[in-house]
């Protein structure tokens, strides 16, 4: 109890600050990952001359460890591109890169899973390819992909702990900082693990309920 009162309770504000940074970097990283993943997927599926470069990019993002990507973006990109200029930007960009590869494959499987007959029926009604994709293919694909997309967000949240190695003051960074100050790793890291478990559990449950309601609403499962 002394450790709890002296270290945990008196430093809750630091855990809160770290949690806020974790939330920001996770949301930004995932948003960028969705954009990059969808763009890579569409190029791979529909832009034949760029299919090979898009495939190479997707495989690179999927098969490179997040630790390597994080150091690569943080230390190599500023010299090559002049960006990013902050550890925070490097953190969310590295997270976005890796998740974009997995999301691109998720999007591709979802789009290709739509029955060809629906596309042909839309064309027979005079709908353009773009309108067919926007109104027929994409809504159904997103509903089918919702669980996988949400699961990838949870993976990104857990992977965000690695941004602490480049001094991004996220939840893990604050925990390691307090451990170095107080030399009480069991209590501090156990509390940090509890916070991550609580976050992931709550997000997972919320996503599952939301996905089930969407699928039920559009008749993809029985009520």
N, C-alpha and C positions, 0 to 999 in steps of 0.2 A: 504493500500500500504506500510505503514511503516513496518508492520509485514512481508509482503511478501519480501521486500528488506532486512530487518534485519535478518530474520530467514530462510526463504525458500531459497532465492537465495544464501545467503552466506554459506548455509549448503548443497547445492546440491551435493557436493562431498560425504557427509555422506549418503545421500539417494542413490547415485550411488554405494557406497561400499556395502550398505545393499542389494541393488537390485542384485548385483553380487553374494553375498552369497546366496540369495534366489534362483537365477538361478542355482547355483552349487548344492545346497542341493536338489532342485527339480529334476534335471536331474539325479543325482546319485541315489536318492531314487527311482525314477521311473524305472530306468534301473534295479536295484536290484529287485524291485517289479515284473517286467516282468519275470525275471529269476526264482524267487521263485514261482510266480504264475503258470508259465508253468510247472515247475517241480512238484508242488503239484497236478496240474490238471492231468498230465500224470500218476503219481503214482495212483491217485484215479481211473482213467479210466482203466488202463492196468496192474497194479500190485495188484492182488487180496489180497495177504496176508497183504499188507500195506494200504488197502483201508480205514479202520476205522481210523488209526492214521492220514492219510492225511486229511480225512474229519474233524476230530477233530481240526487239525491245521488250516484248512481253516475257520471253524466256529469261532475259537478263534480269529483269525486275523480280521474277519469281525465284530464280535459282541463286541469287546473290544473297548471302547472309545480311540481315538488317544491320548488324554491327559494322560490317564492311561498308555498306551503303552510307551509314551514318558518318563514318570517318571520311569517306570519299567525298560526300557532299560538303562536309564542314571544312575540309582542308584542301581539296583539289578544285572544287567549283569556283571559289573566289579568285584563284589564279587564272582559271580558264575563261570564266564568264563575268567576273566582277560581282558575283552574287552567289550565295547570300552574304549579307553583311552582319548578321547576328546569329548567335547560337540557337535562338528560338526558331528562326526561319530555317536554319539547317536541319533542326530536329523534325519539324513537320514535313519538310520536303522529303527527307529520307524515309519517313514513315509512309508518305504518300506514294513514293516510288515503288516500294515493295508491295503495298496493298493494291496498287493499280494493276500489277501483273496478275494477281489472283482474281481481282474483280473483272478484268478483261476476259478471262476464261469463263468466269461465272456468267457474264453477259452473253458471251458467244454461245454457251450451251443453252441458255434460256431462249435466245432468239432462234437458234436452229431447232429448238424443241417445238416450236409452233408448227402446227400441221400445214403442209404446203397447200392443201385444199383451201384453207382460209385465205391465203394470199391470192390464189387464183380466182377465188370468188370475188374478192375485193376488186381485182383488176377487171373482171367481167362486168362489174357495176360501174366502171369508168373511173375508178379511183387511181390517182397517180401513184408511182412507187413510193414517193416521199409520204404522201398522205396515208397510204396503206401501212407503211412502217409506223407512223406516228399514231394512227387511230386503231389499228388492228393488232399489229405484232408487238409493239413496245408495251402497251398496258398489260397484256396477258403475260408477257415475258417477265415483267417486273414483279407481278404477283407470284409467279412461280419461283422467282429468284429471291424473294424477300427474305426467307430464312437464311440463305447463304450469305446475302449481303449483310444482314444484321450480325451474323456470326463473324464475318470478317472485321466488322467494327470492334467487336469484343477482342479479337486477336490483336488489332491495332492498339487498343487501350492497354493491353498487357505488354505489348512490345514497347510502348512509350516509356517504360521504366529505364530503357537503355539510353535515353537522351540525357540522363544524369551524368554520363561519362564525358559529355562535352559542356558540362557546367550549366545546363538548363535547369533552373530551380524548380523542378517538378516535385511530386510527392516523394519519390525515391531519393532524390537529391537531398531534400530536407531531412529524411530519415537517416541517411548516411552522415549528414552534417551533425545531427544531434548525437549519433552514435560516437563520432569522433570526439565530441565535447564531453559527453557524460560517461563513456565507456560502459554502457549498459545495452549491448546489442540484442540480448534476448527479449527484453521488454519492448524496446523501441521497434525492432524489426518485426516482432510478433504483432504489435499494434498496427504497423504498416501493412502487414499481410492481411490482417483482419479487415482493414479499410478496402484493400483491393478485392478481397473476396466479397465483401458487402456490395461494392460498386458493380462488379461483374454479375453477381447474382441478381441484383435489382434490375440492371439493364437487360439481362437475359430474359427474366420473367416478363418485363414490360414489352420487349420485342416480340416474344412468343404470343402474348395476348393480342398485341396489335396485328401481327401477321395472321393469326387465326381469324380474327374479326374481318380482316380484309378479304381473306380467301372465302369465308362464309358469306360475306356480303355479295361477292361476285359469283357465288355458286360453284366454287372450286372444291368445296367439301360439304358434306351434309351437315345441316344445323345440329 
